Amino acid sequence: MINYIVVFPSAVSTHSWNLVFIASEAMGGYALGFQERFALDTRLHSPA
């Protein structure tokens, strides 16, 4: 079996994961489990 989805933890946030896949190959092999509301971390780039 070939896995067309690669997931690895974010280097920036402990609440984020990076997901890499070829949509045409991974179709039907994934579903949204949970999504948090977006929050910009201003420690990385201070507002101008």
C-alpha positions as CSV (number, residue, x, y, z in Angstrom):
1,M,0.0,0.0,0.0
2,I,1.3,3.4,-0.9
3,N,0.6,6.4,1.4
4,Y,0.1,9.6,-0.6
5,I,-0.2,11.8,2.5
6,V,2.7,13.0,4.6
7,V,2.1,14.8,7.9
8,F,4.8,16.4,10.1
9,P,4.6,18.7,13.1
10,S,4.9,22.5,12.6
11,A,8.2,24.0,13.6
12,V,6.3,27.2,14.6
13,S,3.3,26.1,16.5
14,T,2.6,23.1,18.8
15,H,-1.0,23.3,17.6
16,S,-0.3,22.9,13.9
17,W,0.7,20.1,11.5
18,N,1.9,20.4,8.0
19,L,0.1,18.2,5.5
20,V,1.6,17.4,2.1
21,F,-0.2,15.4,-0.5
22,I,-1.1,15.0,-4.2
23,A,-4.8,15.6,-4.2
24,S,-5.6,13.5,-7.2
25,E,-3.8,10.5,-5.6
26,A,-5.1,11.0,-2.1
27,M,-8.7,11.6,-3.0
28,G,-11.0,10.0,-0.5
29,G,-8.1,9.1,1.8
30,Y,-8.5,12.1,4.2
31,A,-11.1,14.1,6.0
32,L,-11.1,17.2,8.2
33,G,-11.0,16.0,11.8
34,F,-10.7,19.3,13.6
35,Q,-9.8,22.9,12.7
36,E,-9.1,25.6,15.2
37,R,-9.9,29.3,14.5
38,F,-6.9,31.0,12.9
39,A,-4.9,33.2,15.2
40,L,-1.8,35.1,14.0
41,D,1.2,34.9,16.3
42,T,2.6,38.4,16.3
43,R,5.8,37.3,18.0
44,L,7.0,36.2,14.5
45,H,6.2,39.5,12.7
46,S,5.2,42.5,14.8
47,P,2.4,44.6,13.4
48,A,3.7,47.6,11.5
